[in-house]
Amino acid sequence: MVILGISAFYHDSAAALLRDGEIVAAAQEERFTRKKHDPGFPANAIAYCLGEAGIGWQDVDHVAFYDKPFLKFERLLETYVSFAPRGFESFRMAIPVWLREKLFLKDLLVKELRRHAPDQDWDSRLRFSEHHLSHAASAFFPSPFEEAAVLTMDGVGEWATTSLAIGRGKTLEVLKEIHFPHSLGLLYSAFTYYTGFKVNSGEYKLMGLAPYGEPKYVQKIFDHLVDLKPDGSFRLDQSYFNYCTGLTMTGPKFHELFGGPPRAAGEQLTQHHMDLAASIQAATERIVLQLARSIRAETGMRNLCLAGGVALNCVANGKVLRDGQFDDIWIQPAAGDAGGALGAALAVHHIHLGQSRTADGSDRMRGSYLGPEYAQADIERRLTAAGAKFQVLPDADLYQAGATALAEEKALGWFQGRMEFGPRALGGRSILGDARSPAMQSVLTLKVKYRESFRPFAPAVLREDVADWFELDGDSPYMLLVADVVEKRRRQMSEAEQKLFGIEKLNVPRSDIPAVTHVDYSARIQTVHAETNPRYHALISAFKRQTGCPVIVNTSFNVRGEPIVCTPEDAFRCFMGTEIEALAVGNCFLKKEDQDPALKLNYETAFELD
């Protein structure tokens, strides 16, 4: 039984493929088209999935789409009717697109499928899953749990914005929902917009900005914007927002409440913006914690799965884990809409078709390494054609060369094995650095990533050493949990340093691993496991042998505004367009000084800023 899952036509289009319930492949369309958050039909991602499975279109038994467009259209119409005559301009702009494309999405999907396989009967094979059910399925069915509560939180699906489901074996039942316009995701996005970042892509920046501020507006948020109930349910006062009927997220009352108009993109960040970020982050954590505690009390479930865009808030996730209400939590690494493609396929397999599921304690996402990989001979051919100069090293020599480059405080591009599915680079398509270096954070920010100076970098640590460096003694393979650096690794701050505010805090080393220690001593941790990524584990082990430190910097292999690299050619171009000093692609090892200067590119302005 082969099931193809698709998410498309909003943002972060993706495809995923199951064979007899096992996840064979999954990838986002942006990685192939090189268009960030590409919303189009994922033709390239589908072609990759079919190729990885070694099958053709004729072998696909079912196609699963991640939401139900008719219900979304119903929500659009009811919202405009409820707020009429306000919002006519937004209505006028949205309706033609819906009537032309989204309302008749089944026809559009069938047309796209027939373009690639015209002799197949796609009408009878196409299935639609509700948006939040897709998210919940993506979290529960690959999890190691036989039974679990599943909390999904995002902007909005068809109507649901927050939902609770219970998974047992092959069943998954949605018990409760909070409906649009009351949305934790949209609340967070409103502050994202107000502080000058892009909605649907800048939320993680707001989370990174929060530790520089003081949460002085939390009470104002709960006094005016959010009515939070004891069970974690909530309602938003829509008089402060504009997303129901307007073309912006916030309205005049919101601006008056927080002291002025939204920050323009590129405008100077002030302490006020940092305090707003700290406040909405603290408010979000309170709501998520209250929801989690209520779920534990109501359901008695000992395990929790998380999905939806809000589940990418790794600070809140860490708070839930440390709260201790659940024995264990598992978070879908592709928690946003891209993961809906996988969830839709899993929902069809287990719920619609009733196929069995065995939970044996293993993680069926297999580290989320579900994208393309390249054979060594193919890598050598591609790099040679691109004009690259490289050495081909045996495994042990490659790990030693990479570790030496890191110990010399060089930025190392690391392109190995299968590409990651989801927004995080996890050692398949990563840029790595020495976590011990006080200069590494600013070097990677200004000379490699070309991104905002305040944003933190994440540590990758050998799983067996995590508790010796961080206040976490468990798995965090997907970089979705935040924990503090342990006390013995921290640096004592001087009295003058403790009095610093805002961005002034940035350049003060706070621990033995300053490149990955945020200003509040926190870190977004990736535990590296020999079972799921042996090459990455071997590299860090070689670095540990050289330096005594099992922690390195891991950031995604791209520059700001660029999708994570997919092919060896993508990696070489990014290498030549930035100040990355060394690159390992398979067993090919490249040094910047060996390359033809004529191939140098300027990636600093090559992509639209995110």
C-alpha positions in Angstrom: 0.0 0.0 0.0 1.5 3.3 -1.1 0.1 6.6 0.1 1.4 10.0 -1.1 0.7 13.0 1.2 0.7 16.6 0.0 0.5 20.0 1.6 0.3 23.0 -0.8 -1.1 26.3 -1.8 -0.6 28.2 1.5 3.1 28.1 2.5 5.8 25.5 3.0 4.4 23.0 0.4 5.7 19.4 0.9 5.3 15.8 -0.1 5.6 12.6 1.9 5.4 9.0 1.0 4.4 5.9 3.0 4.8 2.3 1.9 2.8 -0.1 4.1 2.7 2.5 6.8 6.5 3.1 6.9 7.8 6.6 6.1 10.0 6.2 3.0 10.6 9.9 2.1 9.5 13.5 2.8 10.7 16.9 1.7 9.7 20.5 1.3 9.3 21.9 -2.2 11.4 25.0 -1.4 14.5 22.8 -1.2 14.2 22.0 -4.9 12.9 25.3 -6.3 15.2 27.4 -4.0 12.2 29.6 -3.3 11.7 30.1 0.5 8.4 28.9 1.8 7.3 27.9 -1.7 3.5 27.4 -1.6 3.2 25.8 -5.1 2.2 22.3 -6.0 5.1 20.2 -4.8 6.0 18.5 -8.1 9.7 18.3 -7.3 9.2 16.9 -3.8 6.8 14.3 -5.2 9.2 13.3 -7.9 11.9 12.9 -5.3 9.6 10.8 -3.0 8.6 8.5 -5.9 12.2 8.1 -6.9 13.4 7.3 -3.4 10.7 4.6 -3.3 11.7 3.3 -6.7 8.1 3.5 -8.0 6.1 5.4 -10.6 2.8 7.4 -10.3 0.9 4.3 -11.3 2.0 2.6 -8.0 0.4 5.2 -5.8 -2.8 3.8 -4.2 -4.0 7.0 -2.4 -3.2 10.7 -2.4 -3.9 12.5 0.8 -4.2 16.3 1.1 -3.6 18.0 4.4 -6.8 20.0 4.8 -10.3 20.5 3.6 -10.7 23.6 1.4 -14.5 23.8 1.6 -14.4 24.2 5.4 -11.8 26.9 5.0 -14.0 28.7 2.5 -16.9 28.4 5.0 -14.8 30.0 7.7 -13.8 32.8 5.3 -17.4 33.6 4.4 -18.8 33.4 7.9 -16.0 35.6 9.2 -16.7 38.3 6.7 -20.5 38.1 7.3 -19.9 38.4 11.1 -17.7 41.5 10.7 -19.5 43.2 7.8 -19.4 45.8 6.5 -15.8 46.0 8.0 -13.2 44.3 5.9 -14.7 44.7 2.5 -11.3 45.5 1.0 -9.8 42.2 2.3 -12.9 40.3 1.2 -12.6 41.8 -2.3 -9.0 40.7 -2.6 -9.5 37.2 -1.2 -12.6 36.1 -2.9 -11.3 36.0 -6.5 -8.4 33.8 -5.5 -10.7 31.5 -3.6 -13.2 31.3 -6.5 -10.5 30.8 -9.1 -8.3 28.3 -7.2 -8.9 27.3 -3.6 -12.6 26.6 -3.7 -12.1 24.1 -6.5 -9.0 22.7 -5.0 -9.9 19.1 -5.7 -10.2 19.9 -9.4 -6.8 21.8 -9.2 -5.1 18.8 -7.5 -6.6 16.3 -10.0 -5.4 18.5 -12.9 -1.9 18.7 -11.4 -1.8 14.9 -10.9 -3.0 14.2 -14.4 -0.3 16.5 -15.8 2.2 14.0 -14.5 0.2 10.8 -14.9 -2.6 11.4 -17.3 -3.7 7.8 -17.6 -4.5 7.4 -13.9 -7.9 7.7 -12.1 -7.0 10.4 -9.5 -10.6 11.3 -8.6 -11.1 8.0 -6.8 -7.7 8.0 -5.1 -7.7 11.5 -3.6 -8.5 11.9 0.1 -8.8 15.0 2.3 -7.9 15.2 5.9 -8.8 18.0 8.3 -5.9 20.3 9.0 -5.6 19.7 12.7 -6.1 16.0 12.3 -3.2 16.0 9.9 -1.0 17.8 12.4 -2.1 15.4 15.2 -1.5 12.3 13.0 2.0 13.6 12.1 2.8 13.8 15.9 1.1 10.7 17.3 1.6 7.9 14.7 5.4 8.3 14.3 5.9 8.7 18.1 7.2 5.9 20.3 4.0 5.9 22.4 1.2 3.3 22.3 -1.1 6.0 23.7 -0.8 9.7 24.2 -2.6 13.0 24.4 -1.9 15.1 21.3 -1.9 18.9 21.6 -2.0 20.9 18.3 -1.5 24.6 18.3 -1.1 26.9 15.2 -2.6 29.9 13.5 -5.7 28.3 12.0 -6.7 25.3 10.0 -10.2 25.2 8.7 -11.8 26.4 12.0 -9.6 24.9 14.7 -6.6 26.8 16.1 -6.0 24.6 19.1 -7.1 21.0 19.5 -6.8 18.1 21.9 -6.8 14.5 20.5 -6.2 11.1 22.1 -4.2 8.5 20.3 -4.4 4.8 21.1 -2.8 2.3 18.8 -4.1 3.0 15.3 -6.9 5.3 16.5 -6.8 9.1 16.9 -9.8 11.0 18.1 -10.1 14.8 18.4 -11.9 15.6 21.7 -11.8 19.4 21.9 -11.1 22.4 19.8 -10.7 26.2 20.1 -11.9 27.9 17.0 -10.9 30.9 14.9 -10.5 33.8 15.5 -9.2 32.8 19.0 -5.7 31.6 18.2 -2.5 31.4 20.1 -0.6 31.2 16.9 -2.2 34.3 15.5 -1.6 36.1 18.8 2.1 35.4 18.6 2.1 36.4 14.9 0.4 39.7 15.8 3.4 40.5 18.0 5.7 39.2 15.3 4.1 41.7 12.9 4.0 44.5 15.5 7.7 44.2 16.2 8.6 44.4 12.5 9.2 40.7 11.5 7.4 38.8 8.8 4.4 36.7 9.7 4.8 33.0 9.1 8.6 33.2 9.0 9.7 35.7 11.7 8.1 34.1 14.8 11.3 32.3 15.7 13.1 35.7 15.6 10.7 37.0 18.2 11.4 34.0 20.4 15.2 34.7 20.1 14.7 38.3 20.9 12.7 37.7 24.1 15.6 37.0 26.5 17.0 40.5 25.9 13.8 42.1 27.3 11.8 42.2 30.5 8.2 40.7 30.4 6.7 43.9 31.7 3.6 43.7 29.5 2.4 40.3 30.4 -0.4 41.5 32.7 -1.5 44.0 30.0 -1.8 41.1 27.5 -4.0 39.2 29.9 -6.0 42.3 31.0 -6.8 43.4 27.5 -6.0 40.9 24.7 -6.5 37.4 26.2 -9.1 35.9 28.5 -7.4 32.8 29.8 -9.5 30.2 31.6 -8.3 27.8 34.3 -8.4 24.9 31.8 -6.1 26.7 29.4 -8.8 27.7 26.9 -8.8 31.3 25.9 -10.6 34.0 23.9 -9.0 37.0 22.2 -10.6 40.5 22.2 -10.9 41.1 18.4 -11.2 44.8 18.8 -7.4 44.9 19.2 -6.7 42.9 16.0 -7.2 43.2 12.3 -6.5 39.8 10.9 -10.2 38.8 10.5 -11.1 41.5 8.1 -8.0 43.6 7.3 -4.7 43.3 5.6 -2.6 43.6 8.7 -2.4 41.7 12.0 -3.0 44.5 14.5 -5.4 47.4 14.8 -5.4 51.0 16.2 -6.4 49.8 19.7 -3.4 47.4 19.8 -1.1 50.2 18.7 -2.5 52.6 21.3 -2.2 49.9 24.0 1.5 49.3 23.3 2.6 52.9 22.6 2.7 53.5 18.9 2.5 52.1 15.4 4.2 48.8 14.4 8.0 48.8 13.9 8.9 49.0 10.2 11.1 46.2 8.8 14.8 47.2 9.2 14.0 49.9 11.7 16.2 49.9 14.8 15.2 47.5 17.5 14.7 49.2 20.9 14.4 47.9 24.4 10.6 48.4 24.0 10.5 45.8 21.2 12.6 43.4 23.3 10.2 43.9 26.3 7.3 43.1 24.0 9.0 40.0 22.7 9.7 38.9 26.3 6.1 39.6 27.3 4.4 37.6 24.5 6.8 34.8 25.0 6.0 34.6 28.7 2.3 34.9 28.0 2.6 32.0 25.4 4.4 29.9 27.9 1.7 30.5 30.5 -1.1 29.5 28.1 0.8 26.4 26.9 1.6 25.2 30.4 -2.0 25.7 31.5 -3.2 23.7 28.5 -0.8 20.9 29.3 -1.6 20.7 32.9 -5.4 20.7 32.1 -4.9 17.9 29.6 -2.9 15.8 32.1 -5.6 16.2 34.7 -8.5 15.6 32.3 -7.2 12.7 30.3 -4.8 11.0 32.7 -2.5 10.4 29.8 1.2 10.0 30.8 2.6 10.9 27.3 2.1 14.1 25.3 2.7 14.7 21.6 2.9 18.2 20.1 2.4 19.5 16.6 1.4 22.7 14.8 3.5 25.8 14.3 3.4 26.8 18.0 5.1 23.5 18.8 8.2 25.0 17.2 8.4 27.3 20.2 11.2 25.3 21.8 11.3 27.5 24.9 7.7 26.7 25.8 8.3 23.0 25.0 11.2 23.0 27.5 8.9 24.5 30.1 6.3 21.8 29.6 8.9 19.1 29.9 10.4 20.5 33.1 6.9 21.0 34.6 6.8 17.2 35.0 3.1 16.6 34.3 4.0 14.0 31.6 6.4 11.2 31.7 7.6 12.0 28.2 6.8 14.4 25.4 7.4 13.9 21.6 7.4 16.8 19.2 6.9 16.4 15.4 10.1 17.9 13.9 8.2 19.2 10.9 5.5 20.7 13.2 4.3 23.3 10.7 2.3 22.9 7.5 5.0 20.9 5.7 4.5 18.2 8.3 0.8 18.2 7.4 1.7 16.2 4.2 3.1 13.4 6.3 0.2 13.6 8.8 -2.4 13.4 6.0 -0.8 10.2 4.6 -0.6 8.7 8.1 -4.3 9.6 8.8 -5.4 7.9 5.6 -3.3 4.8 6.4 -4.4 4.3 10.0 -7.7 6.0 10.4 -9.4 5.9 6.9 -8.0 2.4 6.0 -7.8 1.1 9.5 -4.3 -0.3 9.1 -2.5 -1.5 12.3 0.2 0.3 14.1 2.9 -1.1 16.4 4.4 1.2 19.0 7.7 -0.4 20.0 9.3 2.6 21.7 11.1 3.7 18.5 10.9 7.0 16.7 9.5 6.3 13.3 10.8 9.7 12.0 14.3 8.2 12.1 15.9 11.5 13.0 13.9 13.2 10.3 16.6 12.3 7.8 14.0 11.7 5.0 15.2 13.8 2.1 17.6 13.2 -0.8 21.1 11.8 -0.4 23.9 11.5 -3.0 26.3 8.6 -3.7 30.0 9.5 -3.4 30.7 9.1 -7.1 27.8 11.4 -7.9 29.1 14.0 -5.4 32.5 13.9 -7.0 31.0 14.3 -10.5 28.8 17.2 -9.5 31.5 19.1 -7.6 34.0 18.6 -10.5 31.4 20.0 -12.9 30.9 23.0 -10.6 34.7 23.7 -10.7 35.4 22.7 -7.1 38.8 21.6 -5.9 38.7 18.8 -3.3 40.4 15.9 -1.6 38.6 12.6 -1.2 39.3 11.3 2.3 38.6 8.1 4.1 36.0 8.4 6.8 38.4 8.6 9.7 40.5 11.2 8.0 37.4 13.2 7.1 36.2 13.3 10.7 39.7 14.3 11.8 40.0 17.1 9.2 36.5 18.4 10.1 37.3 18.4 13.8 40.6 20.2 13.2 38.9 22.9 11.2 36.4 23.4 14.0 39.1 23.5 16.7 40.9 26.2 14.6 37.6 28.2 14.8 36.7 27.8 11.2 33.2 27.6 9.9 32.6 24.1 8.4 29.9 23.3 5.9 28.7 19.7 6.7 26.7 18.0 3.9 26.2 14.3 4.7 23.6 11.6 4.1 19.9 12.4 3.7 18.5 15.9 3.9 16.4 16.8 7.0 12.6 17.1 6.7 11.3 20.2 8.6 12.8 23.6 9.3 15.8 22.5 11.4 19.2 21.4 10.1 20.2 18.4 12.2 23.6 17.5 10.9 22.7 16.5 7.4 22.8 20.0 5.9 24.5 22.1 8.6 27.1 24.8 9.1 29.2 23.9 12.2 31.5 25.9 14.5 33.4 25.7 17.8 31.0 26.3 20.7 34.0 27.3 22.9 34.8 30.3 20.8 33.6 33.7 22.1 33.9 35.1 18.5 32.0 32.3 16.7 28.5 33.6 17.3 29.3 37.0 15.7 31.4 35.4 12.9 28.6 33.0 11.9 26.1 35.8 12.1 27.9 38.6 10.2 30.1 36.7 7.8 28.3 33.5 7.0 24.5 33.7 7.7 24.1 37.5 7.2 21.4 37.6 9.8 20.3 39.7 12.8 23.0 39.9 15.5 20.6 39.1 18.4 19.7 35.6 17.2 21.2 32.7 19.1 22.9 29.6 17.7 22.1 26.0 18.8 24.4 23.5 20.3 24.8 19.9 19.0 26.0 17.6 21.8 26.7 13.9 22.0 23.7 12.3 23.6 25.9 10.5 26.2 27.3 13.9 27.3 24.2 16.1 27.4 23.6 16.0 31.1 27.2 17.1 31.8 26.7 20.3 30.0 22.9 21.1 30.1 20.1 20.9 32.6 18.6 18.1 30.5 19.0 14.3 30.8 17.0 13.0 27.9 16.7 13.0 24.2 16.3 16.2 22.1 17.2 15.0 18.6 15.1 17.6 16.8 16.4 20.8 18.4 12.9 21.5 19.8 13.7 21.7 23.6 15.5 24.5 25.4 17.4 24.0 28.6 19.9 26.0 30.6 23.7 25.4 30.7 24.6 23.6 33.9 25.9 25.7 36.7 29.4 24.3 36.7 29.8 25.4 33.0 28.7 28.9 33.6 31.0 32.0 33.9 30.5 34.3 36.9 29.3 37.7 35.7 30.8 40.8 37.0 28.6 43.4 38.6 29.0 45.7 35.6 28.0 43.0 33.2 25.0 42.1 35.3 23.7 45.6 34.9 23.7 45.5 31.1 20.4 45.6 29.2 19.2 44.6 25.8 21.7 43.9 23.0 24.5 45.1 25.2 24.3 41.6 26.8 25.2 39.9 23.5 29.0 40.0 23.6 29.4 38.9 27.2 30.7 35.3 27.4 28.4 33.4 29.9 29.8 29.9 29.9 32.5 27.5 28.7 30.5 27.3 25.4 29.7 31.0 24.8 28.8 30.6 21.1 25.7 28.6 22.0 24.8 30.1 25.4 22.0 32.7 25.1 21.9 35.8 27.3 19.6 34.0 29.8 22.0 30.9 30.0 19.6 28.9 27.8 20.3 26.8 24.7 18.2 25.1 22.0 19.7 21.6 22.3 20.2 18.9 19.7 21.3 15.6 21.1 23.3 13.6 18.5 22.8 9.9 18.4 25.1 7.4 16.8 22.2 5.2 15.7 20.4 7.9 13.6 23.4 9.9 12.3 26.7 8.0 12.8 28.8 10.4 10.6 27.7 13.5 12.6 28.3 11.6 15.8 31.7 10.5 14.7 32.7 14.1 13.8 31.7 15.5 17.2 33.5 12.5 18.8 36.6 13.4 16.9 36.3 17.0 18.1 35.8 15.8 21.7 39.0 13.8 21.4 40.9 16.9 20.3 39.4 19.4 22.6 37.7 17.6 25.5 34.4 19.3 24.5 31.5 17.3 23.0 29.5 20.4 22.0 29.6 22.2 18.7 27.6 25.0 17.1 25.0 23.8 14.6 23.1 26.1 12.3 21.3 25.5 9.0 23.4 25.4 5.8 22.0 28.5 4.1 22.1 32.3 4.4 19.3 34.5 5.6 16.3 34.2 3.1 17.7 31.1 1.4 16.2 27.6 1.7 18.5 25.0 3.3 20.8 23.5 0.7 19.7 20.4 -1.0 22.3 19.3 -3.6 26.1 19.3 -3.6 25.9 22.2 -6.1 23.8 24.2 -3.6 26.4 23.5 -0.9 29.3 24.6 -3.1 27.6 27.8 -4.2 26.8 28.8 -0.6 30.4 27.9 0.4 31.7 30.2 -2.3 29.2 32.9 -1.6 30.0 33.2 2.1 33.0 33.1 4.4 32.6 29.4 5.2 36.2 28.2 5.3 35.9 24.4 4.9 33.3 22.1 3.4 32.7 18.4 3.7 30.4 16.9 1.1 30.3 13.1 1.5 34.0 12.2 1.7 35.0 15.2 -0.4 36.8 17.9 1.7 37.2 21.4 0.4 39.3 24.3 1.7 38.4 27.8 0.7 42.0 28.8 -0.2 42.2 26.0 -2.7 39.2 27.2 -4.8 39.3 29.3 -8.0 38.7 33.0 -6.9 36.7 33.5 -10.1 34.0 31.2 -8.7 33.5 33.4 -5.6 29.9 34.7 -5.3 28.2 37.4 -3.1 25.4 35.7 -1.1 25.0 38.7 1.3 22.3 40.2 -1.0 21.4 37.2 -3.1 18.1 36.4 -1.4 15.0 38.3 -0.3 15.3 38.8 3.5 13.0 36.7 5.7 
